[in-house]
Amino acid sequence: MDYKSKLVTLSNRYNPERVPLFETRHFSNSGLQSTDRDVVQYVKKAMCAVDEDYTRKTKEAGEAAKVHLERVLRDVSFEYQGSVMTDTHIKGVSDIDLLVLCEKFYGSDIHRVREELQRQYLYTTEELSRLRSYDQSFYSYQGNSSEDLGNLRAGIERTMKYIYDDCDTSHAKAVKIRNKHLNRDVDIVTSSWFQSLSYVLHDMPKEELGIKIYNKDKGYTEGPDYPFLSISRINSRSAETNGRLKKMIRFLKNVRTDSDLNIPLTSFDINAICYSIPVLDYINLDYRGLVRVLLSTIYYLCTDYKAGELTSVVGDEYVFRGKPEKVEALKALGLEVYQIETELDKR
């Protein structure tokens, strides 16, 4: 495998605007040595975070779009989701997901809450108190939530078309704009809140709030998803392991992206693979050890149908079950990691 070419590709991706002295500044904390073989340099660089200046500009592009929307929209709030929020994005120029949340209503697990109140023996006194309080304070929205979200999406489209020359409104779930000044993309997602049974039982922490995403082609929401809980869990576990979890996530994303093979695995899939690894298996490992543990994990998942048991970071969805094409993609990724691990072992 030609790691010299891969190094050029990776460096160009991390530094697409050719900032002077980028290599020295950005990779200074990676343990990189000028005498390292090409494969070692590739692995170390592939585990590094995107330069802070690029991430800052990406967030600025999101904030700029948010400011424009705040001026014209009412009864909304804003949040961000995606790999930029965990610092596991791999491209120097990355897009960011700006959620525009309708505050007129919220989705709810009220039926499950009421069902669980009939099984009081399963819960503590404190949990029962939370369930009862939620039930008693709940009210049904009298408006038309689908119409509200349709109007919100239309308002986002009008505003973004007026402000941005490069504005794509053809996608069902997001308005895509490009901030030409900052050279960044922003996906603007029409959505609404969802309060799950778990959210109520755990005393309503913000990170457990769900969202439902509006699909304008279908005219209704899909989900719920729990992006804030996923972000919180990845950030917390990576902090526990001195950044090693995020190093593994970035490494697999870079290997996937640099492969000559088509490996259609998403950030969602790769997050789940890395998050599933027990902390004690890698908490003290160096870059070589991290590659080995990733290889053994992928091998494990690809044998005896173990991939079908892997759940998302949040634990609410099976990642590979019933998706043979994703299992094949996982095998292809494993082959790439195997070749890297084999090359690392050469002296």
Secondary structure, 3 states (H helix, E strand, C coil): CCHHHHHHHHHHHHCCCCCCCHHHHHCCCCCCCCCCCHHHHHHHHHCCCCCHHHHHHHHHHHHHHHHHHHHHCCCEEEEEECHHHHCCCCCCCCCEEEEEEEEEEEEECHHHHHHHCCCHHHCCHHHHHHHHHHHHHCCCCCCCHHHHHHHHHHHHHHHHHHHCCCEECCCCCCEEEEECCCCEEEEEEEEEEEECHHHHHCCCCHHHCEEEEEECCCCEEEEEECHHHHHHHHHHHHHHCCCHHHHHHHHHHHHHHHCCCCCCCCHHHHHHHHHCCCHHHCCCCCHHHHHHHHHHHHHHHHCCCHHHHCECCCCCCECCCCCHHHHHHHHHHHHHHHHHHHHHHCC
